[in-house]
Amino acid sequence: MKQKSTQILITLLLSVLIVSAGPVCRKSFPAPSGKWYTKADSNGNYHFFNDAVSTGPVVMKGISMTGFETGTRLSGAGAGYWLFQPQSGTASDSQALVENVMQTLVVDWTANIVRIPFCGSAWLQNYKLTGYGAFSNNPISYRDWIDTAVCKAAELGATVILDNHLWAIGPQSGTSLNVGMEDGCTGINNIGGVNSCAPHDWYGQYTSNRTGKTYNQGDDSGVWQCAIANADGITLENALRGINKEHFLNLWYELAVRYKDSSYVFFELFNEPYQRLSAAFGKTYGDNIPDGSYNWADWATLMNDAINVIRGVGNNNIILVSGLDWNYDYLGNGLASFSQTPIFGTLCDSSGYGTTVNKKSPPCQWAPNAKKPGQTTPGLCAGDRDTCDGLSYTACSAASLNWVSPSTGGWSKYVLPMNKYGPLVATEFGTFDCSSPFISSFLSWCGQFGVSYTAWALWPQNSGGPGQGACGYPSIMTPSAGTSDGFGKGSNNCQTLAGCSALLQPLSFAGPLIKADIKAGKSYTIPSGGGATTPNKGATSAPTPATPSPATPSPVTPSPATPSPVTPSPATMSPVTPSPVTPSPATPSPATPSPVAGAISVQLHSASSVYWFAVAVIGGSDTITKLELEDSGAYKASWAQFTSTTWGYWVFNAATALTMPVSLRVTSSSGKTAMLTNVITSLTNNNLINSGVSFSGSTSPSPSPVTPSPVTPSPVTPSPVTP
């Protein structure tokens, strides 16, 4: 301990000699007010604070961009793959495009945080953008290119997260399946036949101000060599291979110096860290290693070394630290362990995609119309299998009302305990099928506990990722019509602010929920007695002009001198991990309950909100063909129609918040209707409600108990090409 204390003291003494360069902005504007910091509430749970923005805790809600971090190696597509305007002839025009994107997200979507993924090696070499011929006579440096977004966010009073998403990687040491550990490029993903394998790790010549050394002499600063996706081999083994750790620390030194005086810039040290057995080169990935085999000692050392470098130059910006296994695990086996030394001075973030396993699942919730294979009666308790499987309707409903307890499983068990170390941030989450049940459950969970997030991802492409259509990738934006490049072509593009605003519209069904939640408010009321409360959606704390700051890991110092210790966080789940993968709710098998004679009963899905409203309808002795609603507010006497689903619920996506009570009008296949007046009076009542009304319009005896079933999230398999 003495040796470590001495080292920190030395770096702090040296920091007085360092001058912060600051972001390079195209125009001057007032500096954002206040500083971001974290502190624990009376229950010991950490939140974000900025006294110039709000007197209470602030929840960061926003979008994760794509485009700066990836592209096709050896071409001009680098660092502009989705944020480039090939029709533009100058760097300034393309910079204007990026500014239009940022302004649309911050003003139209009201995001108070935007995550900016970047390529670490491109930053170090200060890659010169010359893509598509647009910059052939007027290249712009990679650092200034990213500052275009950082500065615009600052001008608008928003925070940015600078996410070290990936870097250039050479081929893995072994090329056989499951022989050794994956430590480099797997050769699997490619664009136009070009894979992710650079000539060597961290390609690009640069001179480090931290060490005084020149690295990679002879490499061309104008050649893009960054990996296509972090899944191609950006592993913990790669980060520690050769002198890669030195490159990693050099990167964070340069960033710490550049943004030392910008509290509105958060640092995400390492996106979705993972360990995996070696791939069959160019063919298939190796097997994932067991949770208990992750190398937490090396991971903690790497993170603490990076934190010491950042703090050593006098930079007190908020730092996000991920957990292993794509940011799903905290200190091994998917469980938060408070017996081990945490990583100091950081925040936790997490990701949200992946197959349905316990640590990636929601807490228990009842799925009225879902059935297991071989199950005849609808209804099951969805969520963490070890915790929720087999619970009765009564027990499951009780658990769903107590998500604050780890005993309800899923995120509440594996992630929520980490808010004792720092604020939780979900830096990525989404679905691969455009569905909304998982998103609704996740947003409800975030709202209950004041979890911040940046939804993945800004991707207005009609290709939808690897050739699977717009819903084949967790985009929250509607794809551009008629072209594969939504930013650069088509009638709606980001060449103008109006065109960008028209282009970046939410993609149903998940997109509108996310946009509505971002707009709903960013304040949080601290509950008394250690519980959790729903956020105050009426009061949106509009940040005063601020310096850019990403919403990822947790800052650390409530006051500028006492960073709060935080353990590494899992993936991009809403809990505290950086951005691995958050599971999308598993789709319950199509609900086909037998018609029940007598009165119609309804059940509100437990994840319903005033914007995403899902109802199961049971009984009535006839097949239901249409469901409509009216409320006492914007939808009074409008009889707005629900959409049927394959998982047993009828869903209504409200453009304007619903006002309780809600009445339903049910139509059967024979044309009969039933009016269920004021049948739903509260969003907190998820019990089966007997309306006492049948299709004949008369009151009928209650039907025999029918077990309603909530929506089970449908498993989502992450696409190997996640930029």
C-alpha positions in Angstrom: 0.0 0.0 0.0 2.9 2.4 0.8 4.4 1.9 -2.6 1.1 2.6 -4.4 0.5 5.7 -2.3 4.0 7.0 -3.2 3.3 6.4 -6.9 0.1 8.4 -6.8 1.8 11.2 -4.9 4.5 11.5 -7.6 2.0 11.6 -10.4 0.0 14.3 -8.6 3.1 16.4 -8.1 4.0 16.2 -11.8 0.5 17.2 -12.8 1.2 20.8 -12.0 3.4 21.0 -15.1 0.7 19.8 -17.5 -1.4 22.2 -19.5 -4.8 21.1 -20.7 -5.2 21.6 -24.4 -9.0 21.4 -24.3 -11.3 20.3 -27.2 -10.8 22.1 -30.5 -14.0 23.9 -31.2 -15.0 25.6 -34.4 -16.6 28.6 -32.5 -16.5 30.0 -29.0 -19.5 29.6 -26.6 -20.0 30.1 -22.9 -18.6 27.2 -20.8 -21.2 24.9 -19.4 -22.2 25.7 -15.8 -21.4 23.6 -12.8 -19.5 20.3 -12.5 -20.7 16.7 -12.5 -20.0 14.6 -9.4 -21.4 11.6 -7.6 -22.5 11.1 -4.1 -24.5 8.6 -2.1 -28.0 9.3 -0.9 -29.3 8.5 2.6 -29.8 4.9 1.6 -26.1 4.5 0.5 -27.0 4.5 -3.2 -25.0 6.7 -5.6 -26.4 9.2 -8.1 -25.2 11.9 -10.4 -25.3 15.5 -9.2 -24.6 18.9 -10.8 -25.6 21.8 -8.6 -26.0 24.1 -11.7 -28.5 21.7 -13.2 -30.6 20.5 -10.3 -30.8 20.6 -6.5 -31.3 16.8 -6.5 -30.0 13.7 -8.3 -30.0 13.8 -12.1 -30.6 10.8 -14.3 -28.7 10.8 -17.5 -30.8 9.7 -20.5 -29.5 9.6 -24.1 -28.3 7.8 -27.2 -25.2 6.0 -28.1 -23.9 7.2 -31.5 -22.1 5.0 -34.1 -19.8 5.9 -36.9 -16.6 7.4 -35.4 -15.2 4.0 -34.3 -15.4 1.8 -37.3 -15.3 1.4 -41.1 -13.5 -0.6 -43.8 -9.8 -1.1 -43.3 -7.5 0.3 -46.0 -10.2 2.5 -47.4 -11.4 6.0 -46.8 -14.5 4.8 -45.0 -12.8 4.9 -41.6 -14.1 7.2 -38.9 -17.2 8.1 -40.9 -18.8 4.8 -41.7 -22.3 6.1 -40.6 -21.5 9.7 -39.9 -20.1 10.7 -43.2 -21.4 12.8 -46.0 -19.9 11.5 -49.3 -21.6 14.3 -51.3 -19.8 16.9 -49.2 -16.6 18.4 -50.7 -15.1 19.9 -47.6 -14.3 19.0 -44.0 -16.3 21.8 -42.7 -19.5 20.6 -44.5 -19.0 17.1 -43.0 -18.4 18.6 -39.6 -21.7 20.4 -40.0 -23.3 17.1 -40.6 -22.0 15.8 -37.3 -23.2 18.9 -35.5 -26.7 18.5 -37.0 -26.8 14.9 -35.7 -25.8 16.0 -32.2 -28.2 18.9 -32.2 -31.1 16.6 -33.3 -30.3 14.2 -30.4 -30.0 16.9 -27.8 -32.8 19.2 -28.9 -35.4 17.0 -30.6 -34.8 13.9 -28.4 -33.9 16.0 -25.3 -30.9 13.7 -24.5 -28.8 15.2 -21.7 -26.0 12.7 -22.6 -24.7 11.2 -25.8 -22.2 8.4 -26.0 -19.4 8.7 -28.6 -17.7 5.4 -29.4 -14.2 5.9 -30.9 -11.2 3.9 -32.0 -8.3 4.2 -29.5 -5.5 3.6 -32.0 -6.9 6.1 -34.5 -6.9 8.7 -31.7 -3.3 8.0 -30.8 -2.0 8.1 -34.4 -4.4 11.1 -35.0 -5.7 9.5 -38.2 -6.3 11.9 -41.0 -9.8 11.5 -42.5 -9.7 11.5 -46.3 -12.7 9.2 -46.8 -14.7 8.9 -50.0 -12.7 11.6 -51.6 -14.5 14.2 -49.6 -11.4 15.3 -47.6 -8.8 14.7 -50.3 -7.9 18.4 -50.4 -8.9 19.3 -46.9 -8.3 16.5 -44.5 -9.3 16.8 -40.8 -7.6 15.1 -37.9 -9.4 12.3 -36.0 -9.2 14.2 -32.7 -10.7 17.4 -34.2 -13.3 15.2 -35.9 -14.5 13.8 -32.6 -14.3 17.3 -31.0 -16.9 18.4 -33.5 -19.4 16.3 -31.6 -18.0 17.0 -28.2 -18.1 20.8 -28.7 -21.6 20.8 -30.1 -22.8 18.8 -27.1 -21.1 21.3 -24.8 -22.6 24.3 -26.6 -26.0 22.7 -26.1 -25.4 21.9 -22.4 -25.2 18.1 -22.9 -22.7 15.6 -21.5 -20.8 13.1 -23.7 -19.2 9.8 -22.9 -16.0 9.1 -24.8 -16.1 5.4 -25.2 -12.9 3.6 -26.1 -14.9 1.1 -28.2 -12.1 -0.7 -30.0 -8.6 -0.4 -31.6 -6.5 -1.8 -34.4 -5.7 -5.5 -33.7 -3.3 -7.9 -35.4 -4.2 -11.6 -35.9 -4.7 -13.8 -32.8 -1.7 -15.8 -31.8 -3.4 -19.2 -32.4 -5.7 -19.9 -35.3 -7.4 -23.1 -34.1 -10.7 -23.5 -32.4 -10.5 -23.5 -28.5 -6.7 -23.8 -28.5 -5.6 -21.1 -26.0 -7.2 -17.7 -25.5 -8.4 -15.3 -28.2 -5.9 -12.5 -28.1 -6.4 -10.8 -31.5 -8.2 -10.6 -34.8 -10.4 -13.7 -35.5 -10.8 -12.9 -39.2 -14.5 -13.6 -39.0 -16.2 -10.2 -39.7 -15.5 -8.4 -42.9 -16.9 -5.6 -45.1 -16.6 -6.2 -48.8 -14.2 -9.0 -48.2 -11.9 -7.0 -46.0 -11.5 -8.3 -42.4 -10.6 -6.6 -39.1 -6.9 -7.8 -39.1 -4.5 -4.9 -39.1 -0.8 -5.6 -39.7 -0.2 -5.3 -35.9 -2.0 -4.1 -32.7 -2.5 -0.4 -32.2 -1.5 0.5 -35.8 -0.3 4.0 -36.4 2.8 6.0 -35.7 2.6 8.4 -32.7 4.8 10.0 -30.0 3.5 9.7 -26.5 3.6 12.8 -24.2 3.4 10.3 -21.3 6.6 8.3 -22.1 8.4 10.5 -24.6 8.7 7.5 -26.9 7.7 7.2 -30.6 5.8 4.1 -31.5 5.0 2.2 -34.7 7.5 4.1 -36.8 6.7 4.0 -40.5 3.0 3.4 -40.1 0.8 5.6 -42.3 -1.4 8.1 -40.4 -3.8 8.2 -43.3 -4.6 4.5 -43.4 -7.6 3.2 -41.4 -6.7 0.0 -39.6 -9.3 -0.1 -36.8 -11.3 -3.3 -36.2 -14.8 -3.5 -37.6 -16.2 -4.6 -34.3 -14.9 -5.1 -30.8 -16.2 -8.7 -31.1 -13.4 -9.4 -33.5 -10.8 -9.8 -30.8 -10.7 -6.8 -28.5 -10.3 -9.0 -25.5 -8.5 -8.6 -22.1 -5.8 -10.9 -23.5 -5.3 -8.5 -26.4 -5.2 -5.5 -24.1 -2.3 -7.1 -22.2 -0.5 -8.6 -25.2 3.0 -7.3 -25.9 3.1 -3.5 -25.1 -0.6 -3.0 -25.7 -1.1 -1.9 -22.1 1.4 0.9 -22.7 -0.6 2.0 -25.7 -3.8 1.8 -23.6 -2.3 4.0 -20.8 -0.8 6.4 -23.4 -4.3 6.9 -24.9 -5.9 7.8 -21.5 -3.1 10.1 -20.7 -3.7 12.1 -23.9 -7.5 12.2 -23.4 -7.1 13.1 -19.7 -4.9 16.1 -20.6 -7.1 17.2 -23.5 -10.4 17.2 -21.5 -9.0 18.0 -18.0 -11.2 21.1 -17.6 -14.3 19.6 -19.2 -16.5 18.1 -16.5 -19.2 17.4 -19.1 -16.9 14.7 -20.7 -17.1 11.3 -19.1 -14.5 8.5 -19.8 -15.5 4.9 -20.6 -12.2 3.1 -20.3 -12.8 -0.2 -22.1 -16.0 -1.1 -24.0 -17.5 -4.6 -23.4 -14.3 -6.4 -22.1 -14.5 -10.2 -22.5 -12.4 -13.3 -22.5 -12.9 -16.2 -24.9 -11.2 -19.3 -26.2 -9.5 -18.9 -29.6 -11.5 -18.9 -32.8 -11.1 -21.1 -35.8 -9.6 -18.3 -37.8 -12.1 -16.8 -40.3 -14.8 -19.4 -39.5 -16.3 -19.6 -36.0 -15.7 -18.1 -32.6 -14.3 -20.1 -29.7 -16.3 -21.0 -26.7 -16.9 -18.5 -23.9 -15.1 -19.3 -20.7 -17.0 -20.0 -17.5 -17.9 -17.0 -15.3 -15.6 -18.2 -12.5 -12.6 -18.2 -14.9 -12.4 -14.5 -15.6 -9.1 -12.8 -14.7 -10.3 -10.2 -12.2 -6.8 -9.5 -10.8 -5.4 -8.4 -14.2 -8.6 -6.5 -15.0 -8.6 -4.6 -11.8 -4.9 -3.8 -12.2 -5.4 -2.5 -15.8 -8.3 -0.3 -14.7 -6.6 1.1 -11.6 -3.5 1.9 -13.7 -5.6 3.8 -16.2 -7.4 5.7 -13.4 -4.1 6.6 -11.8 -2.9 8.0 -15.2 -6.1 10.1 -15.6 -6.1 11.4 -12.0 -2.3 12.0 -12.2 -2.7 14.8 -14.6 -5.3 16.5 -12.4 -8.3 15.3 -14.3 -11.3 14.7 -12.1 -13.8 13.8 -14.8 -16.2 10.9 -14.2 -14.8 7.6 -15.2 -16.8 4.5 -16.2 -15.5 1.1 -15.6 -17.0 -2.1 -17.0 -17.2 -5.6 -15.6 -16.0 -8.6 -17.5 -18.1 -10.9 -19.7 -19.2 -8.0 -21.9 -19.9 -6.0 -18.8 -22.3 -8.4 -17.2 -20.1 -9.7 -14.4 -18.9 -7.8 -11.3 -16.0 -9.6 -9.6 -16.8 -13.0 -10.9 -19.7 -15.5 -11.3 -22.1 -12.7 -12.2 -22.4 -11.6 -8.6 -21.4 -8.4 -6.9 -18.9 -9.2 -4.2 -18.2 -6.7 -1.5 -15.3 -8.6 0.0 -12.8 -7.7 -2.7 -11.1 -4.5 -3.3 -13.1 -2.3 -5.7 -11.6 -0.3 -8.5 -11.2 3.3 -7.2 -12.8 6.5 -8.4 -15.1 5.2 -11.0 -18.7 4.6 -12.0 -20.3 1.4 -13.2 -22.0 0.9 -16.5 -23.5 -2.1 -18.4 -24.9 -3.4 -21.6 -28.1 -5.0 -22.7 -28.3 -7.7 -25.3 -27.5 -11.4 -25.3 -29.1 -14.7 -24.8 -31.5 -15.1 -21.9 -29.4 -16.1 -18.8 -30.0 -15.1 -15.3 -27.7 -12.2 -15.0 -29.0 -10.7 -18.2 -32.7 -11.1 -17.3 -35.3 -8.8 -15.8 -36.4 -9.5 -12.2 -39.5 -11.7 -11.8 -42.7 -10.7 -13.5 -45.9 -12.6 -14.4 -46.5 -13.4 -18.0 -50.2 -14.2 -18.3 -50.4 -15.8 -21.7 -46.9 -17.4 -21.9 -46.5 -21.2 -21.7 -43.6 -23.6 -21.4 -43.3 -26.5 -23.9 -45.8 -29.0 -22.8 -47.7 -26.6 -20.5 -51.4 -26.6 -21.1 -52.6 -23.7 -18.9 -51.2 -20.2 -19.8 -49.2 -18.3 -17.3 -45.7 -18.4 -16.0 -43.3 -16.4 -13.9 -40.7 -14.9 -16.3 -37.2 -13.5 -15.6 -34.3 -15.0 -13.8 -34.8 -18.8 -14.1 -33.2 -19.8 -10.8 -35.4 -17.3 -9.0 -38.6 -17.0 -10.9 -39.2 -20.4 -12.6 -42.1 -22.2 -11.1 -43.4 -19.4 -8.9 -47.2 -19.2 -8.6 -49.1 -16.2 -9.8 -49.4 -14.9 -6.3 -45.7 -15.4 -5.4 -44.5 -13.9 -8.8 -46.8 -10.9 -8.4 -45.4 -10.3 -4.9 -41.8 -10.5 -6.3 -42.6 -8.1 -9.2 -43.7 -5.5 -6.6 -40.4 -5.8 -4.8 -37.7 -5.3 -7.5 -35.5 -3.5 -5.0 -34.7 -6.9 -3.4 -32.0 -9.1 -4.8 -34.3 -12.0 -4.1 -36.3 -11.1 -7.2 -33.4 -12.1 -9.4 -32.1 -10.8 -12.7 -30.8 -7.2 -12.8 -31.9 -6.6 -9.2 -29.7 -9.5 -8.0 -26.7 -9.2 -10.3 -26.4 -5.5 -11.0 -28.4 -3.3 -8.6 -26.1 -4.0 -5.6 -23.4 -2.1 -7.5 -25.1 1.2 -6.9 -23.5 1.1 -3.4 -20.2 1.9 -5.2 -21.3 4.4 -7.9 -24.2 5.4 -10.1 -25.4 2.8 -12.6 -25.3 3.5 -16.3 -26.5 1.3 -19.1 -24.3 2.4 -22.0 -25.9 0.0 -24.4 -29.2 -1.8 -24.5 -31.7 -2.8 -27.2 -33.5 -5.5 -29.1 -32.8 -7.3 -32.4 -36.4 -7.6 -33.4 -37.8 -4.1 -32.9 -40.0 -5.5 -30.0 -41.0 -3.3 -27.1 -41.8 -5.6 -24.0 -38.1 -5.9 -23.0 -37.5 -2.2 -23.5 -40.5 -1.3 -21.5 -39.5 -3.6 -18.6 -35.9 -2.2 -18.8 -37.0 1.4 -18.8 -39.4 0.7 -15.9 -36.5 -0.8 -13.9 -34.2 2.1 -14.7 -36.9 4.6 -13.7 -37.5 2.8 -10.4 -33.8 3.0 -9.3 -32.6 6.1 -11.1 -30.4 4.2 -13.5 -28.9 6.3 -16.3 -28.6 5.0 -19.9 -27.5 5.6 -23.5 -29.6 3.5 -25.8 -27.9 1.6 -28.6 -27.8 2.8 -31.3 -28.0 5.7 -33.7 -28.2 3.7 -36.9 -30.6 5.0 -39.6 -29.6 2.3 -42.0 -32.0 0.2 -44.0 -29.6 -2.6 -44.0 -30.1 -3.1 -40.3 -26.7 -4.5 -39.6 -25.5 -7.7 -41.2 -28.1 -8.0 -43.9 -31.1 -8.7 -41.6 -33.3 -5.7 -42.3 -33.8 -2.7 -40.1 -34.8 -4.9 -37.1 -31.8 -7.2 -37.4 -29.8 -4.7 -35.4 -30.7 -2.8 -32.2 -31.3 0.5 -33.9 -33.7 3.0 -32.4 -33.9 5.1 -35.5 -36.2 4.6 -38.6 -34.0 3.6 -41.6 -33.6 6.0 -44.4 -35.8 5.2 -47.4 -34.2 3.8 -50.5 -30.5 3.9 -49.7 -28.0 2.0 -47.5 -26.5 5.3 -46.2 -29.1 7.2 -44.3 -26.8 10.1 -43.5 -25.4 10.8 -46.9 -28.1 10.1 -49.4 -31.8 10.2 -49.8 -34.2 13.1 -49.4 -33.9 13.1 -45.6 -30.2 13.4 -44.6 -28.2 15.3 -42.1 -26.7 17.7 -44.6 -29.2 20.2 -43.1 -30.6 20.4 -39.6 -34.1 20.1 -40.9 -33.2 17.0 -42.9 -31.5 15.5 -39.9 -34.5 16.1 -37.7 -36.7 14.4 -40.3 -34.4 11.5 -40.7 -33.7 10.6 -37.0 -37.2 9.4 -36.1 -37.8 6.5 -33.7 -38.2 3.1 -35.1 -41.2 1.2 -33.8 -41.8 -0.4 -31.4 -38.8 0.2 -29.1 -37.8 3.6 -30.5 -40.9 5.5 -29.5 -40.7 4.1 -25.9 -37.1 5.2 -25.6 -37.7 8.7 -27.0 -40.8 9.1 -24.8 -38.8 8.1 -21.7 -36.0 10.5 -22.5 -38.5 13.3 -22.8 -40.4 12.3 -19.7 -37.9 13.7 -17.3 -34.4 13.3 -15.7 -35.0 14.1 -12.1 -35.1 11.4 -9.4 -36.7 11.4 -6.0 -34.7 9.6 -3.3 -37.0 7.2 -1.5 -37.0 6.9 2.2 -36.2 3.7 4.0 -33.9 2.2 1.4 -36.5 1.5 -1.2 -36.9 2.9 -4.7 -39.3 5.3 -6.2 -40.4 6.1 -9.7 -38.8 9.2 -11.2 -40.7 12.5 -11.2 -41.6 12.5 -14.8 -43.2 15.9 -14.5 -40.0 17.8 -13.8 -37.3 17.7 -16.5 -34.1 19.2 -15.3 -32.8 21.1 -18.3 -29.0 21.3 -18.0 -27.6 24.7 -18.2 -25.0 25.1 -21.0 -22.5 22.5 -20.2 -19.3 21.0 -21.2 -19.6 17.7 -23.1 -19.9 14.7 -20.9 -20.7 11.1 -21.8 -23.1 9.2 -19.7 -21.2 6.1 -18.8 -19.2 5.0 -15.8 -19.5 6.9 -12.6 -17.5 10.1 -11.9 -16.2 9.6 -8.5 -15.9 12.6 -6.5 -18.8 14.2 -4.8 -16.3 16.9 -4.1 -13.3 17.4 -6.2 -11.1 15.4 -4.0 -12.7 12.3 -2.8 -13.5 9.8 -5.6 -16.0 7.3 -4.7 -14.9 3.7 -5.1 -16.8 1.7 -7.6 -16.6 -1.9 -8.7 -16.4 -2.8 -12.3 -19.7 -3.0 -14.0 -21.2 -5.5 -16.4 -22.3 -4.9 -19.9 -24.5 -2.3 -21.3 -27.4 -3.3 -19.2 -29.1 -0.6 -17.3 -27.4 -1.6 -14.2 -23.9 -0.7 -13.7 -21.9 -2.3 -16.5 -20.5 -0.5 -19.5 -21.9 -1.9 -22.6 -21.9 -5.5 -23.1 -25.3 -6.9 -23.7 -28.7 -6.6 -22.2 -31.0 -9.5 -22.9 -34.2 -8.7 -24.7 -37.2 -10.2 -23.2 -37.9 -13.6 -24.4 -41.0 -13.8 -26.4 -43.6 -15.9 -24.7 -45.2 -18.6 -26.8 -48.2 -17.3 -28.6 -51.0 -17.1 -26.1 -54.0 -19.1 -27.1 -56.2 -19.4 -24.0 -59.4 -21.4 -24.6 -62.5 -19.1 -24.6 -63.9 -18.8 -21.1 -67.6 -18.5 -20.7 -68.9 -15.5 -18.8 -67.3 -12.2 -17.9 -64.3 -10.7 -19.6 -61.2 -10.3 -17.4 -58.2 -8.1 -18.2 -54.7 -7.9 -16.8 -52.2 -5.0 -17.2 -48.7 -6.0 -18.1 -46.4 -5.2 -15.1 -44.1 -3.1 -17.4 -46.8 -0.9 -18.7 -46.4 2.8 -18.6 -48.5 5.8 -19.7 -46.7 5.5 -23.0 -46.4 1.7 -23.5 -49.7 0.1 -22.4 -50.1 -3.6 -22.7 -53.3 -5.6 -21.7 -54.2 -9.3 -21.8 -57.9 -10.0 -22.3 -59.3 -13.3 -21.2 -62.8 -14.8 -21.4 -66.0 -13.6 -23.2 -66.8 -16.9 -24.9 -65.6 -15.6 -28.3 -62.4 -14.8 -30.1 -61.3 -11.2 -29.7 -60.5 -9.3 -32.9 -60.2 -5.7 -31.8 -59.4 -3.8 -28.6 -59.7 -0.1 -28.2 -59.3 2.4 -25.3 -60.2 5.8 -24.2 -58.9 7.8 -21.2 -59.9 10.9 -19.4 -57.3 13.0 -21.1 -55.9 13.2 -24.6 -57.6 10.0 -25.7 -61.1 10.8 -24.3 -63.8 9.5 -26.6 -61.2 8.7 -29.3 -61.3 4.9 -29.0 -57.7 4.4 -30.1 -56.9 1.0 -31.3 -54.4 -1.5 -29.8 -52.1 -3.8 -31.8 -52.3 -7.5 -31.2 -49.1 -9.5 -30.5 -48.0 -13.1 -30.8 -47.2 -13.2 -27.1 -50.8 -12.7 -25.8 -51.0 -9.0 -25.1 -52.6 -6.2 -26.9 -50.2 -3.2 -27.0 -51.0 0.5 -27.3 -48.1 3.0 -27.9 -49.3 6.4 -26.8 -47.9 9.6 -28.4 -49.3 11.5 -25.4 -49.3 10.2 -21.9 -52.4 8.3 -20.9 -54.6 9.6 -18.0 -56.2 7.2 -15.6 -58.7 5.7 -15.5 -58.8 3.8 -18.8 -61.9 2.3 -20.4 -61.7 -0.6 -22.9 -64.0 -1.6 -25.8 -63.6 -5.2 -26.8 -64.9 -6.6 -30.2 -65.4 -10.3 -30.9 -65.1 -12.2 -34.2 -68.9 -12.3 -34.3 -69.1 -8.5 -34.2 -70.3 -8.2 -30.6 -68.8 -5.6 -28.4 -68.3 -5.2 -24.7 -67.7 -1.9 -22.9 -65.4 -2.1 -19.9 -65.8 1.3 -18.3 -62.9 2.6 -16.2 -61.7 -0.9 -15.9 -58.0 0.1 -15.4 -57.5 2.7 -12.7 -53.9 2.4 -11.9 -50.6 1.3 -13.4 -49.6 -0.4 -10.2 -52.5 -2.9 -10.3 -51.2 -5.9 -12.3 -53.8 -8.3 -10.8 -56.4 -10.1 -13.0 -59.4 -7.8 -13.1 -62.9 -9.3 -13.5 -64.8 -6.6 -15.4 -68.2 -8.3 -14.7 -69.1 -7.6 -18.3 -69.7 -10.1 -21.1 -70.2 -9.7 -24.8 -74.0 -9.7 -24.2 -73.5 -6.6 -22.1 -74.9 -8.3 -19.0 -73.1 -9.0 -15.8 -71.8 -12.6 -15.5 -70.3 -14.7 -12.8 -66.6 -14.5 -12.4 -64.7 -16.9 -14.6 -62.8 -19.7 -12.9 -59.3 -18.3 -12.1 -57.2 -17.9 -15.2 -53.5 -17.5 -14.7 -52.5 -14.4 -16.6 -49.0 -14.4 -18.0 -46.7 -11.4 -18.4 -44.5 -11.0 -21.3 -41.3 -13.0 -21.3 -38.5 -11.2 -22.9 -37.4 -12.8 -26.1 -33.8 -14.0 -26.1 -31.6 -11.8 -28.2 -28.4 -13.0 -29.7 -25.9 -10.3 -30.2 -24.7 -9.7 -33.7 -21.0 -10.5 -34.1 -20.5 -7.2 -35.8 -21.3 -4.7 -33.1 -19.5 -1.5 -33.9 
